[in-house]
Amino acid sequence: MTQLFDTDTIESMRTSMQTWQNDAYDSFAKKMSDKEHLFPCIPATQGFRLNHFRFAFILDPREEKAVEELATLLKEYSETSRDTGNFSSLIVLFETPLDLIQEYSVEDYEALFWSLLNRVSELDEIQWPDHIPTEADNNIWEFCFHGQQYFVYCGTPAHKQRESRRTDVFTLAITPRWVLDEFNRSPELSQKIKDNIRTRLEAYDSAPAHPELKKYGQDDNYEWKQYFLRDDETALSECPFHKLWKNNNEKA
């Protein structure tokens, strides 16, 4: 039985959902549909409105079981995403206990995010795509799973200055590369939307737009730096996922 739900299915199963699941979904839905405080990413708001998103609810992200669940769900999503709509994304809402909310800083969540991504990758049953480099310091690198390329957004309860990255629970939004390619099919239209997104972002966040927000494939762009944006303008000097691949190659 699938554990990926669209909006209509979630509404039909409200009474059987746990309190944290209802609260997490309601918070996310409000963020996407708020007409007064417009979420910057216009395609994301369209994807939610059109019911193209698929949602998953997963245990405490520190638990090994959460890693296994995410790998299973991402495999299923990889096989079905093209059937969900042109604005598809997998939205993963994690149970986030009070101690996590009270004690974790942005940097703590950053470490948790990369640990989770590393461990999920270890469960991938399909070889990394040949046309995507395994070294994250390459400008066309991006996260891959089950043969699919993805952009990964992380939101946390600890973000304060970047409201666009603040979520009530630890959250991942995993978007297939084919969705982004479709968005960029019309350069003139996509650039107009990107300009509007940047304008919205400036109004939405207290912090200025992060300097690592660049275009995929651009010479000085590194996708991994956009996956987890800190509240300030700093970024890790080396990708933790890059270390995973280096270690694996050394063992081979």
Rosetta silent file (secondary structure, phi, psi, omega in degrees, C-alpha in Angstrom):
SEQUENCE: MTQLFDTDTIESMRTSMQTWQNDAYDSFAKKMSDKEHLFPCIPATQGFRLNHFRFAFILDPREEKAVEELATLLKEYSETSRDTGNFSSLIVLFETPLDLIQEYSVEDYEALFWSLLNRVSELDEIQWPDHIPTEADNNIWEFCFHGQQYFVYCGTPAHKQRESRRTDVFTLAITPRWVLDEFNRSPELSQKIKDNIRTRLEAYDSAPAHPELKKYGQDDNYEWKQYFLRDDETALSECPFHKLWKNNNEKA
SCORE:     score description
SCORE:     0.000 S_00000001
   1 L     0.000  132.374 -177.532    0.000    0.000    0.000 S_00000001
   2 L   -65.357  146.771  174.038    1.371    3.414   -0.997 S_00000001
   3 L  -114.307   18.399  174.873    2.476    5.835    1.666 S_00000001
   4 L  -105.638  127.634 -172.662    2.509    8.744   -0.775 S_00000001
   5 E  -124.744  139.793  169.337   -0.592   10.904   -0.557 S_00000001
   6 L   -88.362  176.580 -175.988   -2.040   13.705   -2.615 S_00000001
   7 H   -61.964  -41.933 -178.911   -3.998   16.535   -1.038 S_00000001
   8 H   -62.199  -40.802 -179.850   -7.394   14.968   -1.683 S_00000001
   9 H   -65.960  -41.444  178.470   -6.352   11.715   -0.035 S_00000001
  10 H   -59.751  -43.376 -179.681   -4.998   13.536    3.009 S_00000001
  11 H   -63.287  -31.191 -178.075   -8.286   15.388    3.439 S_00000001
  12 H   -80.145  -14.461 -176.168  -10.185   12.085    3.313 S_00000001
  13 L  -116.400   19.022 -175.842   -8.014   10.474    6.008 S_00000001
  14 H   -53.878  -43.658 -173.889   -7.825   13.339    8.506 S_00000001
  15 H   -69.742  -20.015 -179.995   -9.512   11.464   11.348 S_00000001
  16 H   -97.107   -4.763 -179.538   -7.029    8.593   11.125 S_00000001
  17 L   -83.404  151.858  175.765   -3.951   10.803   11.011 S_00000001
  18 L   -73.053  158.797 -177.069   -1.843   11.559   14.069 S_00000001
  19 H   -57.514  -44.349 -177.863   -1.982   15.051   15.556 S_00000001
  20 H   -64.399  -33.041  179.246    1.544   15.926   14.442 S_00000001
  21 H   -68.382  -45.149  177.255    0.740   14.846   10.875 S_00000001
  22 H   -60.995  -45.153 -177.937   -2.379   17.023   10.711 S_00000001
  23 H   -65.152  -42.364 -178.994   -0.522   19.977   12.219 S_00000001
  24 H   -64.509  -43.891  179.330    2.491   19.581    9.915 S_00000001
  25 H   -65.730  -45.288 -179.663    0.341   19.354    6.814 S_00000001
  26 H   -58.980  -41.378  179.738   -1.841   22.317    7.842 S_00000001
  27 H   -63.945  -43.669  178.888    1.243   24.444    8.447 S_00000001
  28 H   -64.841  -44.857 -179.086    2.708   23.544    5.069 S_00000001
  29 H   -60.594  -40.585  178.738   -0.606   24.123    3.296 S_00000001
  30 H   -63.412  -40.051  179.746   -0.954   27.551    4.895 S_00000001
  31 H   -62.782  -39.655 -177.753    2.543   28.492    3.755 S_00000001
  32 H   -75.176  -29.072 -170.897    1.764   27.509    0.171 S_00000001
  33 H  -109.801    1.955 -178.720   -1.657   29.177   -0.009 S_00000001
  34 L   -63.337  118.729 -177.313   -1.186   32.370    2.037 S_00000001
  35 L   -85.639  -17.027 -179.514   -2.473   35.231   -0.143 S_00000001
  36 L   -94.170  -34.810 -179.645   -1.111   38.017    2.043 S_00000001
  37 L  -118.087   84.066 -168.906    2.385   36.642    2.640 S_00000001
  38 L   -70.128  122.037  176.175    3.198   35.130   -0.739 S_00000001
  39 L   -62.151  135.636 -171.999    5.607   32.202   -0.697 S_00000001
  40 L   -61.160  -41.128 -173.219    8.458   33.082   -3.076 S_00000001
  41 L   -78.011   99.029 -176.738    8.575   29.928   -5.208 S_00000001
  42 H   -61.359  -44.806  177.187    5.703   30.417   -7.646 S_00000001
  43 H   -59.443  -32.138  178.392    5.944   26.918   -9.220 S_00000001
  44 H   -66.524  -42.628  179.051    5.706   25.423   -5.719 S_00000001
  45 H   -66.251  -34.166  176.553    2.481   27.272   -4.976 S_00000001
  46 H   -67.977  -42.597  179.705    1.109   26.119   -8.333 S_00000001
  47 H   -60.521  -39.482  178.271    2.102   22.536   -7.634 S_00000001
  48 H   -69.117  -45.144 -177.709    0.267   22.601   -4.337 S_00000001
  49 H   -63.622  -35.236 -177.045   -2.830   24.290   -5.772 S_00000001
  50 L   -87.607    0.687  178.895   -3.028   21.841   -8.675 S_00000001
  51 L    65.640   34.529  176.953   -2.607   18.800   -6.415 S_00000001
  52 L   -89.208  -15.405 -179.182    0.614   17.737   -8.153 S_00000001
  53 L   -75.539  151.563  168.942    2.512   17.274   -4.881 S_00000001
  54 E  -120.356  135.007 -174.826    2.835   13.947   -3.142 S_00000001
  55 E  -110.711  146.289  174.480    3.213   13.938    0.630 S_00000001
  56 E  -135.850  142.152  177.141    4.911   11.498    2.966 S_00000001
  57 E  -113.833  124.606 -173.912    4.941   11.431    6.768 S_00000001
  58 E  -129.696  154.508 -179.104    8.045    9.923    8.343 S_00000001
  59 L   -62.605  176.756  174.303    9.308    9.289   11.865 S_00000001
  60 L   -41.856  121.446 -175.203   11.905   11.304   13.790 S_00000001
  61 L   -64.747  -11.635  177.496   14.698   11.920   11.226 S_00000001
  62 L   -79.994  -14.139 -176.184   17.340   10.869   13.737 S_00000001
  63 L   -85.340  143.002  178.962   16.005    7.308   13.707 S_00000001
  64 H   -62.359  -32.613  178.751   17.415    4.664   11.364 S_00000001
  65 H   -60.995  -32.613  179.264   13.861    3.609   10.538 S_00000001
  66 H   -65.790  -36.755  177.777   13.295    7.072    9.065 S_00000001
  67 H   -63.092  -46.482 -179.478   16.189    6.524    6.661 S_00000001
  68 H   -63.288  -41.263  179.873   14.713    3.234    5.496 S_00000001
  69 H   -65.442  -42.597 -179.358   11.262    4.761    5.064 S_00000001
  70 H   -63.970  -42.034  178.591   12.600    7.688    3.048 S_00000001
  71 H   -61.359  -42.519  179.839   14.553    5.366    0.739 S_00000001
  72 H   -64.558  -45.325 -177.862   11.450    3.244    0.149 S_00000001
  73 H   -69.261  -38.112  179.821    9.213    6.249   -0.510 S_00000001
  74 H   -68.694  -33.091  174.130   11.727    7.980   -2.768 S_00000001
  75 H   -62.936  -47.060  179.250   12.014    4.800   -4.832 S_00000001
  76 H   -61.646  -43.706 -179.870    8.228    4.712   -5.230 S_00000001
  77 H   -64.100  -39.292  179.381    8.109    8.393   -6.099 S_00000001
  78 H   -59.459  -31.377 -177.887   10.911    7.975   -8.648 S_00000001
  79 H   -86.150  -13.700 -173.448    8.800    5.397  -10.445 S_00000001
  80 H  -126.339   -4.387 -170.969    5.569    7.420  -10.412 S_00000001
  81 H   -59.198  -35.069 -178.082    6.461   11.135  -10.402 S_00000001
  82 H   -68.781  -11.367  178.478    5.725   11.661  -14.101 S_00000001
  83 H   -92.736   -1.421 -171.995    2.134   10.614  -13.472 S_00000001
  84 L   -99.721  -17.813  179.616    1.513   13.320  -10.872 S_00000001
  85 L   131.164  160.534 -174.286    1.751   16.542  -12.913 S_00000001
  86 L   -69.954  -14.720  178.800    4.204   19.040  -14.373 S_00000001
  87 L  -109.900   31.523 -173.859    4.739   20.777  -11.029 S_00000001
  88 L   -65.336  144.360  168.719    5.423   17.585   -9.111 S_00000001
  89 L  -154.617  152.041  172.501    7.457   17.413   -5.901 S_00000001
  90 E   -98.144  118.561  179.894    7.720   14.943   -3.046 S_00000001
  91 E  -102.770  116.163 -177.801    7.069   16.729    0.254 S_00000001
  92 E  -108.347  116.096  179.558    8.442   14.805    3.232 S_00000001
  93 E  -105.858  118.798 -176.716    7.189   15.921    6.647 S_00000001
  94 E   -98.247  141.836  171.053    9.118   14.418    9.546 S_00000001
  95 L   -62.483  123.430 -174.005    7.895   13.936   13.077 S_00000001
  96 L  -122.624   94.192 -176.381    9.907   16.550   14.950 S_00000001
  97 L   -60.656  160.912 -175.992    9.840   16.012   18.729 S_00000001
  98 H   -58.352  -38.218 -179.133    9.963   18.934   21.139 S_00000001
  99 H   -64.610  -33.008  177.337   13.579   18.262   22.139 S_00000001
 100 H   -67.594  -44.813 -179.400   14.621   18.563   18.497 S_00000001
 101 H   -64.447  -40.889 -175.363   12.760   21.844   18.103 S_00000001
 102 H   -79.346  -30.715 -170.917   14.114   23.312   21.331 S_00000001
 103 H  -103.906  -24.063 -174.160   17.719   22.134   21.132 S_00000001
 104 L   -85.147  132.770  173.656   18.711   22.026   17.462 S_00000001
 105 L   -90.496  174.327  176.144   20.299   25.042   15.785 S_00000001
 106 H   -57.310  -42.395 -179.310   20.315   25.675   12.032 S_00000001
 107 H   -67.194  -33.131  176.252   23.782   24.112   11.881 S_00000001
 108 H   -65.232  -43.229  177.725   22.568   21.047   13.803 S_00000001
 109 H   -65.442  -34.710  178.267   19.766   20.560   11.288 S_00000001
 110 H   -60.773  -45.998  177.484   22.279   21.013    8.484 S_00000001
 111 H   -63.036  -40.116  178.170   24.359   18.128    9.829 S_00000001
 112 H   -63.477  -42.138  179.705   21.204   16.040   10.238 S_00000001
 113 H   -58.774  -49.359 -177.247   20.160   16.787    6.664 S_00000001
 114 H   -70.888  -33.435  175.269   23.436   15.631    5.144 S_00000001
 115 H   -62.675  -43.181  179.842   23.598   12.587    7.369 S_00000001
 116 H   -63.764  -45.372 -178.519   20.111   11.632    6.219 S_00000001
 117 H   -64.711  -40.643  177.437   20.916   12.153    2.550 S_00000001
 118 H   -60.588  -47.764 -175.662   24.122   10.131    2.845 S_00000001
 119 H   -69.870  -34.967  175.792   22.413    7.211    4.567 S_00000001
 120 H   -64.314  -41.896 -179.120   19.496    7.196    2.127 S_00000001
 121 H   -60.951  -33.694  179.403   21.935    7.092   -0.786 S_00000001
 122 L   -64.751  -19.171 -179.274   23.571    4.003    0.675 S_00000001
 123 L   -96.805    2.630  179.938   20.217    2.213    0.248 S_00000001
 124 L   -66.124  129.464 -177.117   19.867    3.108   -3.428 S_00000001
 125 L   -90.008   -9.784 -177.225   19.358   -0.063   -5.477 S_00000001
 126 L  -116.360  141.562 -177.709   20.268    1.523   -8.826 S_00000001
 127 L   -61.250  144.795  176.181   23.704    2.710   -9.931 S_00000001
 128 L   -55.210  135.383 -177.963   24.393    6.442   -9.941 S_00000001
 129 L   -56.198  136.335 -176.148   23.642    7.837  -13.445 S_00000001
 130 L   -62.976  -31.108 -175.014   26.722    7.797  -15.687 S_00000001
 131 L   -85.262   -2.558  177.758   26.149   11.339  -16.965 S_00000001
 132 L  -109.056  123.296  179.814   26.087   12.892  -13.472 S_00000001
 133 L   -59.767  151.737  176.803   29.462   13.340  -11.737 S_00000001
 134 L   -91.472   -6.059  178.491   29.900   11.717   -8.339 S_00000001
 135 L   -99.404  122.968 -173.790   31.932   14.679   -7.094 S_00000001
 136 L   -72.147   -9.815  177.787   29.764   17.497   -5.757 S_00000001
 137 L   -85.122    9.851  173.516   32.326   20.158   -6.676 S_00000001
 138 L   -93.845  138.020 -172.209   31.278   19.684  -10.314 S_00000001
 139 L   -71.817   -7.239  174.807   28.781   22.289  -11.528 S_00000001
 140 L  -109.987    8.368  175.386   26.391   19.684  -12.998 S_00000001
 141 L   -67.863  144.356  166.530   26.353   17.443   -9.916 S_00000001
 142 L  -157.341  163.719 -178.347   23.053   16.916   -8.168 S_00000001
 143 E   -65.546  136.231  178.128   21.539   14.335   -5.856 S_00000001
 144 E  -128.446  147.305  176.338   20.356   11.192   -7.613 S_00000001
 145 E  -154.230  135.511 -179.480   18.279    8.267   -6.415 S_00000001
 146 L    53.748   37.440  177.076   16.810    5.289   -8.251 S_00000001
 147 L    80.056    0.773 -177.529   18.292    6.636  -11.464 S_00000001
 148 E  -108.235  146.615  177.032   16.542   10.008  -11.156 S_00000001
 149 E   -93.499  140.727 -175.326   18.066   13.460  -10.659 S_00000001
 150 E  -138.737  147.473  163.005   16.664   15.656   -7.899 S_00000001
 151 E  -100.218  133.777 -176.223   16.856   19.088   -6.354 S_00000001
 152 E  -117.787  122.246  175.444   16.429   18.832   -2.575 S_00000001
 153 E  -103.531  138.791  175.210   15.094   21.676   -0.424 S_00000001
 154 E  -122.990  131.230  174.285   15.341   21.504    3.355 S_00000001
 155 E  -120.094  147.754 -176.821   13.255   23.532    5.774 S_00000001
 156 E  -139.505  161.740  175.348   13.616   23.567    9.560 S_00000001
 157 L   -73.097  -13.812 -175.228   11.985   25.032   12.700 S_00000001
 158 L   -84.813  -19.184 -179.864   15.286   26.767   13.563 S_00000001
 159 L   -66.860  134.523  179.981   15.350   29.170   10.620 S_00000001
 160 L  -122.312  -47.383 -176.777   14.362   32.689   11.641 S_00000001
 161 L   -78.339  -32.999  177.894   15.786   35.145    9.088 S_00000001
 162 L  -100.508   86.331 -179.975   14.964   33.010    6.058 S_00000001
 163 H   -60.750  -28.492  179.016   11.225   32.536    6.439 S_00000001
 164 H   -66.187  -17.043  177.881   11.253   30.751    3.077 S_00000001
 165 H  -110.497    6.307  179.615   13.262   27.998    4.790 S_00000001
 166 E   -93.135  126.584  177.082   11.319   27.971    8.031 S_00000001
 167 L  -134.897  151.936 -177.091    8.936   25.054    8.557 S_00000001
 168 L   -68.721  -26.506  175.401    7.209   23.856   11.708 S_00000001
 169 L  -128.109  160.735  174.809    8.719   20.388   11.269 S_00000001
 170 L   -58.716  123.970 -168.889   11.895   19.142    9.613 S_00000001
 171 E  -135.254  138.832  170.448   10.874   19.124    5.944 S_00000001
 172 E  -118.584  138.579  169.343   12.258   18.014    2.596 S_00000001
 173 E  -119.795  113.561 -172.347   10.877   19.047   -0.792 S_00000001
 174 E  -111.082  112.646 -172.890   12.374   16.772   -3.432 S_00000001
 175 E  -113.246  126.767  179.701   11.862   17.951   -7.006 S_00000001
 176 E   -65.182  147.528  177.382   12.771   15.913  -10.096 S_00000001
 177 H   -60.802  -32.813 -178.617   15.122   17.471  -12.632 S_00000001
 178 H   -63.692  -30.625  176.397   12.551   16.816  -15.367 S_00000001
 179 H   -65.763  -43.811 -179.283   10.161   19.224  -13.606 S_00000001
 180 H   -69.046  -36.552  176.469   12.817   21.931  -13.592 S_00000001
 181 H   -63.660  -40.834  178.439   13.714   21.240  -17.223 S_00000001
 182 H   -63.638  -40.314  178.134   10.062   21.607  -18.188 S_00000001
 183 H   -61.256  -37.308 -176.673    9.909   24.908  -16.286 S_00000001
 184 L   -88.885    5.842 -176.527   12.951   26.189  -18.207 S_00000001
 185 L   -61.097  -35.994  176.579   11.633   25.050  -21.605 S_00000001
 186 L  -106.641   97.146 -175.221   10.544   28.618  -22.388 S_00000001
 187 H   -55.332  -40.773 -177.576   13.539   30.820  -21.423 S_00000001
 188 H   -65.488  -46.162  179.871   11.622   34.082  -21.706 S_00000001
 189 H   -68.288  -43.730 -178.001    8.731   32.939  -19.514 S_00000001
 190 H   -64.138  -36.848  178.697   10.937   31.143  -16.987 S_00000001
 191 H   -66.990  -37.817  177.607   13.163   34.215  -16.602 S_00000001
 192 H   -62.609  -42.492  178.639   10.115   36.398  -15.966 S_00000001
 193 H   -66.366  -41.502  178.812    8.950   33.979  -13.271 S_00000001
 194 H   -61.018  -39.465  177.396   12.444   33.824  -11.745 S_00000001
 195 H   -63.230  -40.644  177.910   12.503   37.625  -11.543 S_00000001
 196 H   -66.931  -37.065  177.445    9.140   37.540   -9.743 S_00000001
 197 H   -61.901  -45.300 -179.841   10.427   34.845   -7.397 S_00000001
 198 H   -62.577  -39.166  177.461   13.429   36.999   -6.482 S_00000001
 199 H   -64.041  -43.993  177.673   11.146   39.978   -5.819 S_00000001
 200 H   -63.607  -39.600 -178.281    8.922   37.841   -3.588 S_00000001
 201 H   -62.099  -41.090  179.485   11.948   36.427   -1.794 S_00000001
 202 H   -63.363  -32.655  178.928   13.191   39.892   -0.896 S_00000001
 203 H   -81.949  -26.966 -172.488    9.805   40.684    0.642 S_00000001
 204 H   -83.887  -41.604 -175.258    9.420   37.303    2.359 S_00000001
 205 L   -97.980  147.961  173.222   12.776   36.877    4.100 S_00000001
 206 L   -76.514  -32.416  179.432   14.462   39.178    6.595 S_00000001
 207 L   -84.076  151.642  175.497   17.850   38.065    5.288 S_00000001
 208 L   -67.416  161.254  178.867   19.043   39.022    1.793 S_00000001
 209 L   -55.099  134.749 -176.964   18.932   36.391   -0.937 S_00000001
 210 L   -64.975  136.737 -178.240   21.685   33.846   -0.291 S_00000001
 211 L   -63.385  -15.184 -179.589   24.694   34.328   -2.617 S_00000001
 212 L   -87.619    1.050  177.585   24.635   30.610   -3.510 S_00000001
 213 L   -78.313   96.509 -175.930   21.252   30.874   -5.253 S_00000001
 214 L  -132.192 -175.910 -174.973   22.418   30.410   -8.835 S_00000001
 215 L   -94.982  138.243  178.674   21.431   28.598  -12.024 S_00000001
 216 L   -58.895  131.433  179.674   21.980   24.883  -12.556 S_00000001
 217 L    90.897  -15.568  176.686   24.929   24.284  -14.891 S_00000001
 218 L   -61.114  143.747 -172.804   26.345   27.794  -14.385 S_00000001
 219 L   -54.456  -38.446 -176.386   30.146   27.651  -14.046 S_00000001
 220 L  -102.391   17.686  179.266   30.183   28.899  -10.463 S_00000001
 221 L   -97.884  137.719  174.443   27.019   27.094   -9.328 S_00000001
 222 L  -131.030  110.310 -172.858   27.045   24.119   -6.961 S_00000001
 223 L   -55.199  -38.361 -174.805   23.600   22.646   -6.410 S_00000001
 224 H   -60.087  -28.768 -179.059   24.416   21.151   -3.023 S_00000001
 225 H   -70.646  -19.559  179.006   24.962   24.619   -1.572 S_00000001
 226 H   -90.384  -15.496 -176.962   21.340   25.479   -2.353 S_00000001
 227 H   -62.361  -45.785  179.534   19.863   22.363   -0.730 S_00000001
 228 L  -125.887  108.297  178.145   20.355   23.687    2.774 S_00000001
 229 L   -97.489  128.395  176.535   20.606   27.463    3.149 S_00000001
 230 L   -73.963  169.733 -179.616   21.730   28.816    6.489 S_00000001
 231 L   -69.958  -26.203  176.990   20.066   31.810    8.109 S_00000001
 232 L  -101.574 -160.916 -176.528   23.083   33.965    7.282 S_00000001
 233 L   -99.835   11.665 -179.467   25.121   34.158    4.063 S_00000001
 234 L   -84.835  166.953  177.335   27.686   31.513    5.006 S_00000001
 235 L  -154.330  156.465  175.347   27.946   28.004    3.554 S_00000001
 236 L   -59.999  146.374 -179.609   29.971   24.871    4.133 S_00000001
 237 L   -81.398  -21.396 -179.338   33.326   24.895    2.332 S_00000001
 238 L  -141.147  140.825 -177.542   33.013   21.246    1.273 S_00000001
 239 L   -75.583  125.336  177.527   29.982   19.098    0.532 S_00000001
 240 H   -61.221  -28.091  178.343   29.455   16.284    3.066 S_00000001
 241 H   -71.621  -32.873  175.133   27.995   14.152    0.285 S_00000001
 242 H   -58.790  -39.911  179.747   31.222   14.540   -1.674 S_00000001
 243 H   -63.661  -35.896  178.975   33.025   12.939    1.259 S_00000001
 244 H   -60.319  -47.338 -178.301   30.688    9.956    1.059 S_00000001
 245 H   -66.435  -39.073  179.124   31.598    9.291   -2.543 S_00000001
 246 H   -61.881  -43.123  179.480   35.309    9.774   -1.890 S_00000001
 247 H   -64.653  -40.361  179.195   35.174    7.277    0.965 S_00000001
 248 H   -64.308  -39.915 -179.297   33.278    4.764   -1.160 S_00000001
 249 H   -68.736  -33.267  179.357   35.794    5.093   -3.988 S_00000001
 250 H   -67.624  -30.872 -178.868   38.690    4.628   -1.608 S_00000001
 251 H   -78.487  -22.449 -174.820   37.154    1.360   -0.380 S_00000001
 252 L   -67.857    0.000    0.000   36.630    0.038   -3.924 S_00000001
